[in-house]
Amino acid sequence: MPPVKNIETFFLGDACLAWTLGEKIDRLTSLQVLYVYRRLRKNPELARLGVHDLVPSYTALAAHAHPQCDWDAVRRIIDNCLADIPADEAALKERSARHVLPVIYRGEDLQRVADHAKITTEEVIRRHTAPEYLVALIGFRPHFPYLLGLDRSLVTPRLDAPRTLVPAGAVAIGGEQTGIYPENSPGGWNILGMTQPELLYDIEPGDTVVFKRTEA
């Protein structure tokens, strides 16, 4: 794997500096972002400089700090970490928490996903429970995990008209992503089933998630 190239750095307002490592959603870029994120979280110098939050996304990492912090020093620390990203994808993976989430697969869009993939609902469930998903980021709502690893055959467009209310615990597919709604909220993803939303509270970026079918 070649070193990360074309890294862009830019401010988002006066209290956030961001680095982009890529332009598309893929596992390799997410692993690179998460590798840097985890190392920076262990660096006490960033907190001393005033950095109070680090936020990973699929392709970028953002550092939030007081506007008057020493941004040059923050940038040097993060740039040095970016320069040390391993060339071997296996070296990017670290031991992390593995969360097994029970899912009742009776979602109102299960048949829609099956029809789009031209398979049975049973096969949708089998393919959705097969992977071990990577938690690429937490976003949209607190504790909403965006998961990488969805079987390509299950990629399904979002609903044309989003629902005004998706229940907490809904396990859903939106395009090539799968995730879980942690609380009642609007949403346009295809609902496959339900899990227990309180199980999401300990999930962190870089963890893995496995869905296990249950009937109750």
Backbone bond lengths (Angstrom), bond angles and torsions (degrees), N, CA, C in turn:
res aa  C-N    CA-C-N  psi(-1)  N-CA   C-N-CA  omega(-1)  CA-C   N-CA-C  phi
1 M - - - 1.461 - - 1.519 109.14 -
2 P 1.330 119.43 126.03 1.456 120.75 179.68 1.513 110.80 -70.80
3 P 1.359 117.89 159.36 1.463 120.23 176.39 1.523 110.48 -59.40
4 V 1.337 115.73 157.24 1.459 119.88 177.80 1.524 108.74 -65.01
5 K 1.317 116.32 129.06 1.455 120.91 -178.68 1.526 109.92 -117.22
6 N 1.318 114.63 162.43 1.464 121.50 174.09 1.525 112.74 57.20
7 I 1.330 116.30 40.43 1.463 119.87 174.69 1.524 108.50 -71.72
8 E 1.315 115.98 129.84 1.459 121.14 179.11 1.523 109.67 -109.91
9 T 1.325 116.01 140.83 1.458 122.23 179.15 1.517 108.80 -123.36
10 F 1.327 116.49 134.98 1.461 119.26 -178.94 1.525 109.63 -157.79
11 F 1.328 115.30 154.79 1.456 121.43 177.48 1.526 110.21 -86.08
12 L 1.329 114.66 142.67 1.461 122.49 169.86 1.528 106.09 -112.99
13 G 1.317 116.46 87.21 1.455 120.28 -171.67 1.521 109.78 79.73
14 D 1.337 116.38 -159.76 1.464 119.92 -176.98 1.523 112.94 -102.97
15 A 1.345 117.24 5.32 1.462 119.71 -176.33 1.523 112.51 -130.04
16 C 1.327 116.97 18.14 1.467 119.78 -178.51 1.523 109.27 -151.46
17 L 1.329 115.17 130.47 1.458 122.22 176.07 1.524 107.84 -119.66
18 A 1.333 116.48 132.93 1.463 121.05 -174.71 1.523 111.19 -123.89
19 W 1.327 114.30 149.96 1.463 122.99 176.11 1.524 107.85 -123.94
20 T 1.329 118.66 130.22 1.460 121.53 175.36 1.527 109.05 -107.31
21 L 1.340 115.45 135.21 1.463 121.29 -178.29 1.520 112.28 -109.15
22 G 1.322 117.20 -5.97 1.458 120.12 -178.91 1.509 110.22 -171.82
23 E 1.337 115.14 -178.01 1.461 120.33 -176.45 1.519 113.42 -123.02
24 K 1.332 118.04 -7.34 1.454 119.52 -177.78 1.524 110.20 -134.03
25 I 1.325 114.76 157.99 1.460 120.73 179.25 1.525 109.23 -76.54
26 D 1.317 116.77 117.27 1.459 120.62 172.59 1.524 108.91 -155.17
27 R 1.300 115.48 160.51 1.461 121.56 -173.88 1.530 111.88 -63.99
28 L 1.327 117.13 -41.72 1.456 120.39 -176.83 1.527 111.33 -61.81
29 T 1.327 117.00 -47.76 1.464 119.70 -179.70 1.526 110.75 -62.56
30 S 1.330 116.88 -40.89 1.465 119.77 178.31 1.526 111.22 -62.60
31 L 1.320 117.25 -41.31 1.465 119.97 177.95 1.525 111.27 -62.93
32 Q 1.326 116.88 -37.73 1.463 120.27 177.65 1.527 111.07 -65.12
33 V 1.328 116.16 -45.78 1.467 120.20 178.48 1.526 110.42 -60.54
34 L 1.328 116.68 -45.82 1.465 120.80 -177.55 1.526 111.80 -67.61
35 Y 1.315 117.04 -33.45 1.467 120.65 177.09 1.531 109.99 -60.30
36 V 1.330 115.73 -47.55 1.467 120.19 179.78 1.528 110.44 -67.38
37 Y 1.318 116.55 -43.34 1.470 121.84 -179.50 1.531 111.39 -55.97
38 R 1.317 117.24 -46.86 1.463 120.35 -176.58 1.526 111.73 -67.99
39 R 1.307 117.21 -37.02 1.459 119.08 178.85 1.526 112.01 -70.31
40 L 1.302 116.24 -39.04 1.458 119.06 179.90 1.525 111.85 -68.53
41 R 1.321 117.35 -31.42 1.468 119.87 177.77 1.526 111.55 -63.92
42 K 1.328 116.46 -23.85 1.463 120.79 -179.55 1.528 112.24 -90.44
43 N 1.325 117.08 -0.91 1.463 120.71 -175.20 1.531 110.12 -93.75
44 P 1.334 118.85 107.72 1.470 120.83 -176.97 1.523 113.21 -68.70
45 E 1.326 117.00 -18.86 1.461 119.86 -177.97 1.527 111.43 -65.45
46 L 1.321 117.07 -33.22 1.463 119.40 179.54 1.527 111.31 -63.80
47 A 1.320 116.73 -42.26 1.464 119.69 177.94 1.524 110.39 -64.15
48 R 1.325 116.49 -39.23 1.463 119.62 178.82 1.527 111.23 -62.64
49 L 1.331 115.82 -32.71 1.463 120.57 179.63 1.530 112.52 -79.07
50 G 1.336 116.54 -9.77 1.456 119.24 177.52 1.511 115.33 108.08
51 V 1.343 117.75 5.49 1.466 120.40 176.70 1.524 108.04 -76.07
52 H 1.324 116.98 121.19 1.465 120.38 -176.53 1.523 113.18 -110.65
53 D 1.336 117.51 -6.72 1.464 118.47 178.21 1.520 109.69 -158.55
54 L 1.336 115.47 141.47 1.456 123.30 172.42 1.522 107.34 -121.95
55 V 1.327 116.76 128.68 1.462 120.84 -173.57 1.526 109.68 -126.78
56 P 1.344 117.61 113.46 1.466 119.66 176.11 1.521 111.44 -86.99
57 S 1.323 115.97 149.46 1.461 122.04 169.31 1.526 106.95 -126.01
58 Y 1.333 117.37 -171.40 1.459 119.41 179.82 1.528 112.05 -58.96
59 T 1.323 117.03 -39.48 1.464 120.18 -171.74 1.520 113.91 -125.87
60 A 1.326 118.19 1.96 1.464 119.68 -172.86 1.522 111.48 -146.03
61 L 1.331 113.87 167.06 1.457 121.70 175.72 1.520 107.67 -134.27
62 A 1.330 116.38 134.36 1.459 121.27 -179.70 1.522 109.97 -118.82
63 A 1.333 115.91 137.60 1.462 122.49 175.65 1.523 108.38 -111.36
64 H 1.332 116.02 122.76 1.464 121.77 179.48 1.524 108.91 -103.86
65 A 1.325 116.24 132.31 1.463 120.56 -176.54 1.522 109.70 -152.98
66 H 1.320 114.93 172.94 1.462 120.09 174.67 1.529 108.63 -63.76
67 P 1.329 118.07 138.73 1.475 119.81 -177.83 1.526 113.95 -55.37
68 Q 1.335 117.63 -27.64 1.460 120.60 -176.98 1.527 113.04 -93.22
69 C 1.322 117.26 12.39 1.466 118.74 -179.84 1.533 110.02 -70.32
70 D 1.318 115.75 168.76 1.466 121.33 178.59 1.531 108.24 -81.97
71 W 1.323 115.98 86.79 1.464 120.04 -175.88 1.525 112.37 -64.63
72 D 1.322 117.41 -30.73 1.466 119.21 178.15 1.527 110.63 -63.18
73 A 1.335 116.36 -41.00 1.464 119.97 179.07 1.527 110.80 -68.12
74 V 1.332 116.40 -41.31 1.469 120.28 177.37 1.522 109.92 -59.87
75 R 1.303 115.27 -44.43 1.465 119.53 -178.04 1.528 111.30 -64.03
76 R 1.323 117.59 -39.51 1.467 120.05 179.56 1.525 111.00 -61.99
77 I 1.331 116.87 -43.60 1.465 120.55 -179.14 1.526 110.67 -62.38
78 I 1.328 116.08 -46.34 1.462 119.14 -176.63 1.526 110.82 -72.61
79 D 1.319 117.77 -38.37 1.465 119.96 177.13 1.530 110.93 -61.39
80 N 1.330 116.99 -39.14 1.467 120.09 178.54 1.525 111.11 -64.45
81 C 1.320 116.24 -38.28 1.461 120.04 178.16 1.528 110.71 -67.44
82 L 1.317 116.75 -40.59 1.463 120.65 178.03 1.525 111.39 -62.64
83 A 1.327 116.16 -34.71 1.462 120.29 -179.15 1.524 112.28 -70.34
84 D 1.338 116.88 -17.60 1.466 120.96 -176.92 1.523 113.15 -101.22
85 I 1.334 118.24 13.73 1.464 120.11 178.10 1.533 108.93 -61.86
86 P 1.334 118.65 127.82 1.472 120.53 -178.02 1.524 112.39 -61.11
87 A 1.315 114.97 151.73 1.458 120.53 178.26 1.526 111.97 -82.13
88 D 1.332 116.87 -15.31 1.462 121.92 -177.41 1.523 109.47 -100.14
89 E 1.329 117.15 123.97 1.465 120.01 -178.78 1.523 111.65 -58.52
90 A 1.322 117.11 -35.86 1.464 119.83 -179.74 1.523 111.20 -61.56
91 A 1.332 117.12 -31.78 1.461 120.89 -179.42 1.525 112.16 -74.04
92 L 1.327 116.91 -15.70 1.462 120.50 178.45 1.524 111.77 -76.78
93 K 1.326 116.01 -22.30 1.460 120.28 -176.56 1.523 109.82 -82.90
94 E 1.307 115.27 136.93 1.454 120.74 179.65 1.519 109.63 -126.98
95 R 1.314 114.99 158.90 1.460 119.00 175.51 1.524 108.97 -62.44
96 S 1.308 116.39 131.04 1.459 120.39 -177.65 1.522 109.25 -145.25
97 A 1.317 115.34 170.36 1.462 119.95 179.25 1.524 110.14 -71.05
98 R 1.321 115.12 142.07 1.468 121.98 177.94 1.528 107.51 -114.90
99 H 1.322 116.15 122.29 1.457 121.79 -175.69 1.526 109.53 -110.50
100 V 1.315 116.74 121.66 1.462 122.09 176.33 1.527 107.49 -101.14
101 L 1.333 116.29 115.24 1.459 121.21 -174.35 1.526 110.54 -109.10
102 P 1.328 117.98 120.66 1.467 120.09 176.25 1.527 110.05 -72.54
103 V 1.323 116.24 136.74 1.466 121.07 -177.78 1.524 109.59 -130.84
104 I 1.322 115.97 130.16 1.461 121.81 169.69 1.526 106.72 -90.86
105 Y 1.321 116.89 108.04 1.463 121.68 -174.74 1.532 110.89 -86.76
106 R 1.332 114.64 77.78 1.466 120.64 175.18 1.527 109.72 -134.08
107 G 1.319 116.35 32.86 1.456 120.98 -175.95 1.512 113.15 -68.42
108 E 1.314 115.25 153.03 1.467 120.35 -174.96 1.522 113.19 -70.45
109 D 1.341 118.25 -13.57 1.464 120.07 178.95 1.526 112.55 -110.27
110 L 1.312 116.98 10.06 1.465 120.38 -179.56 1.527 110.60 -59.01
111 Q 1.331 116.59 -43.79 1.465 119.86 179.93 1.524 110.86 -67.60
112 R 1.326 117.29 -36.02 1.472 120.64 179.06 1.524 110.56 -61.72
113 V 1.330 116.90 -43.39 1.464 120.68 178.33 1.528 109.98 -64.65
114 A 1.329 116.67 -41.37 1.465 120.70 178.81 1.527 110.98 -62.47
115 D 1.325 116.19 -43.99 1.467 119.73 179.92 1.526 110.96 -63.65
116 H 1.324 116.54 -40.41 1.464 119.86 -179.21 1.527 110.85 -65.45
117 A 1.328 116.67 -37.19 1.469 121.31 -179.31 1.521 112.59 -85.95
118 K 1.351 115.97 -9.81 1.469 121.77 -177.78 1.531 111.20 60.59
119 I 1.330 114.57 44.83 1.460 121.36 176.34 1.527 107.84 -137.11
120 T 1.317 116.76 174.72 1.462 120.48 178.79 1.526 110.48 -80.79
121 T 1.326 115.67 163.17 1.462 119.10 175.98 1.525 110.98 -64.12
122 E 1.322 117.20 -33.92 1.464 120.12 177.28 1.523 110.98 -62.31
123 E 1.330 116.39 -37.98 1.458 119.78 179.17 1.526 110.82 -71.85
124 V 1.326 117.48 -34.53 1.468 120.11 174.18 1.525 109.56 -57.92
125 I 1.321 116.05 -47.65 1.464 120.72 -179.02 1.528 110.46 -62.14
126 R 1.317 116.43 -43.94 1.469 119.76 -179.44 1.524 110.88 -60.85
127 R 1.325 116.47 -44.21 1.466 119.85 -177.78 1.531 111.66 -73.00
128 H 1.322 116.91 -30.56 1.464 119.08 -179.64 1.526 111.55 -75.36
129 T 1.316 117.45 -29.83 1.466 120.67 -179.76 1.526 112.91 -89.61
130 A 1.323 118.14 -6.46 1.465 120.55 -175.42 1.532 114.30 -73.57
131 P 1.343 120.18 -42.57 1.473 118.96 -173.40 1.529 113.59 -78.04
132 E 1.316 114.16 162.24 1.460 121.81 163.24 1.527 105.28 -102.25
133 Y 1.324 116.22 113.13 1.462 121.68 -171.96 1.527 111.33 -86.96
134 L 1.325 115.28 145.13 1.459 122.14 174.47 1.526 109.06 -93.54
135 V 1.330 116.58 129.46 1.463 120.83 175.05 1.525 107.43 -79.68
136 A 1.324 115.98 102.11 1.462 120.42 -175.86 1.525 111.67 -77.85
137 L 1.328 116.23 -34.79 1.457 120.08 -178.90 1.515 109.64 -166.29
138 I 1.318 114.95 166.19 1.461 122.76 171.76 1.524 106.15 -114.47
139 G 1.337 117.28 125.23 1.455 118.13 -176.39 1.510 112.74 -162.45
140 F 1.324 116.01 -173.70 1.461 125.47 -178.02 1.525 110.71 68.18
141 R 1.309 116.62 -59.88 1.460 124.09 174.44 1.530 107.98 -133.50
142 P 1.328 118.35 155.14 1.466 119.03 174.09 1.531 110.69 -54.75
143 H 1.323 116.20 131.48 1.469 124.09 177.09 1.531 113.55 75.30
144 F 1.343 118.83 11.45 1.468 120.70 176.24 1.528 108.01 -85.15
145 P 1.360 118.21 108.66 1.460 119.87 -178.95 1.529 112.01 -86.96
146 Y 1.316 115.66 129.17 1.463 121.46 171.87 1.525 107.14 -94.17
147 L 1.329 116.11 122.63 1.459 121.50 -169.59 1.524 111.52 -112.12
148 L 1.323 115.78 134.07 1.460 122.38 175.10 1.526 109.62 -101.73
149 G 1.328 116.04 141.83 1.456 120.50 176.88 1.513 113.48 127.55
150 L 1.339 117.12 5.90 1.460 120.25 -178.88 1.527 110.87 -62.17
151 D 1.325 115.96 134.48 1.464 121.72 174.25 1.530 108.63 -55.62
152 R 1.328 116.84 129.08 1.463 120.74 -174.98 1.525 112.42 -58.81
153 S 1.320 116.93 -28.68 1.464 119.29 -178.87 1.525 112.31 -68.94
154 L 1.342 117.23 -16.24 1.463 120.88 -178.49 1.528 113.01 -95.52
155 V 1.323 117.28 -0.26 1.465 120.05 177.58 1.531 108.59 -59.14
156 T 1.328 115.85 122.38 1.464 121.93 -173.94 1.522 109.78 -137.88
157 P 1.329 118.46 132.61 1.470 119.74 -179.66 1.525 111.96 -59.68
158 R 1.310 115.32 151.09 1.459 120.44 173.54 1.527 109.85 -61.75
159 L 1.307 115.87 163.49 1.460 120.80 177.49 1.524 110.07 -63.96
160 D 1.324 116.37 144.55 1.462 120.12 177.98 1.527 111.12 -62.57
161 A 1.322 115.99 -37.53 1.468 121.68 178.74 1.525 108.15 -121.87
162 P 1.328 118.43 107.09 1.468 120.33 -179.83 1.524 112.01 -58.73
163 R 1.315 115.49 148.77 1.464 120.47 176.01 1.526 109.78 -75.07
164 T 1.302 115.65 147.69 1.463 119.27 175.47 1.518 111.24 -77.52
165 L 1.344 116.95 -19.46 1.462 120.14 179.59 1.522 110.48 -144.45
166 V 1.324 115.27 117.39 1.463 122.74 170.35 1.523 106.29 -110.89
167 P 1.325 118.79 129.75 1.470 119.68 -174.67 1.522 112.95 -72.73
168 A 1.313 115.65 149.98 1.460 121.44 175.50 1.521 109.94 -58.06
169 G 1.332 115.98 134.70 1.455 121.20 -179.82 1.511 114.03 95.33
170 A 1.343 118.02 -1.64 1.463 120.49 -179.54 1.528 110.17 -68.16
171 V 1.328 115.99 128.00 1.463 123.27 175.39 1.525 106.56 -97.07
172 A 1.323 117.00 125.26 1.460 118.72 -168.31 1.518 112.31 -143.78
173 I 1.334 114.33 164.36 1.459 123.43 175.99 1.520 108.25 -120.60
174 G 1.337 115.64 132.29 1.454 121.60 174.27 1.514 108.92 -132.65
175 G 1.335 117.25 103.46 1.463 119.50 -174.74 1.514 109.92 66.05
176 E 1.340 116.44 -126.83 1.467 120.38 -179.21 1.522 112.18 -94.75
177 Q 1.322 116.30 10.69 1.459 120.80 -178.66 1.525 110.94 -109.22
178 T 1.321 115.50 152.85 1.454 120.56 168.92 1.519 107.43 -130.63
179 G 1.317 115.97 149.77 1.457 120.01 -176.64 1.510 110.86 -165.78
180 I 1.330 115.83 -174.62 1.463 121.58 -174.35 1.524 108.88 -137.02
181 Y 1.321 116.20 129.19 1.463 121.24 177.71 1.533 109.29 -78.11
182 P 1.333 118.35 120.85 1.463 120.38 -176.72 1.527 113.84 -83.31
183 E 1.325 116.50 -15.43 1.462 120.68 -178.35 1.520 108.77 -151.83
184 N 1.324 116.10 164.39 1.459 120.04 176.22 1.527 109.24 -60.20
185 S 1.325 116.35 129.58 1.462 119.42 -178.28 1.520 109.52 -165.44
186 P 1.332 117.84 164.12 1.465 119.51 170.82 1.530 109.43 -65.61
187 G 1.326 116.13 159.89 1.458 118.79 177.49 1.511 112.12 179.23
188 G 1.329 115.53 152.75 1.457 120.38 -177.15 1.511 114.35 -119.54
189 W 1.342 117.12 15.59 1.458 119.82 179.61 1.525 110.77 -84.86
190 N 1.325 115.51 161.35 1.466 122.79 -179.50 1.528 109.99 -82.76
191 I 1.319 116.78 118.04 1.460 121.63 -175.71 1.529 110.10 -83.18
192 L 1.338 115.32 121.24 1.461 121.31 178.07 1.521 112.32 -95.46
193 G 1.327 116.45 -33.59 1.458 119.42 -175.39 1.512 111.03 -175.89
194 M 1.331 114.93 -166.19 1.461 121.08 -175.82 1.527 110.46 -132.02
195 T 1.337 114.76 141.76 1.457 121.46 171.49 1.523 108.27 -128.64
196 Q 1.319 116.75 -174.68 1.464 121.59 -178.17 1.529 109.14 -91.02
197 P 1.327 119.00 113.82 1.469 120.42 -174.33 1.519 114.13 -61.37
198 E 1.331 117.42 -27.24 1.468 118.83 -179.58 1.528 112.05 -66.81
199 L 1.333 117.39 -17.52 1.464 120.29 178.02 1.527 112.02 -72.80
200 L 1.322 116.84 -11.40 1.464 120.56 -178.18 1.523 112.71 -83.89
201 Y 1.316 117.74 -15.57 1.461 120.33 -168.42 1.527 113.43 -66.01
202 D 1.327 117.61 -26.08 1.467 120.45 -178.17 1.527 113.09 -98.76
203 I 1.323 117.35 2.95 1.462 120.36 -178.04 1.526 109.92 -79.03
204 E 1.339 115.43 132.24 1.460 122.22 -178.52 1.529 110.14 -122.88
205 P 1.342 117.36 155.85 1.467 119.34 172.83 1.526 110.91 -55.32
206 G 1.318 116.30 135.57 1.458 121.27 -178.06 1.514 113.81 96.44
207 D 1.338 117.57 -15.79 1.465 120.75 175.13 1.526 109.54 -71.75
208 T 1.322 115.96 174.33 1.458 120.61 174.20 1.527 109.39 -122.18
209 V 1.331 114.78 153.92 1.462 121.94 -178.43 1.520 109.00 -131.26
210 V 1.325 115.20 136.54 1.461 122.64 173.71 1.524 107.55 -124.25
211 F 1.326 116.58 133.39 1.459 121.08 176.05 1.525 109.51 -94.91
212 K 1.327 115.73 133.43 1.461 121.46 179.33 1.524 108.75 -122.23
213 R 1.304 115.62 123.54 1.462 119.95 -178.55 1.524 111.00 -67.30
214 T 1.322 114.99 136.65 1.454 120.97 174.68 1.517 108.09 -140.92
215 E 1.315 116.30 161.47 1.464 120.44 -178.70 1.518 112.22 -107.62
216 A 1.323 117.19 -4.21 1.469 119.16 -178.87 1.517 109.75 -153.70
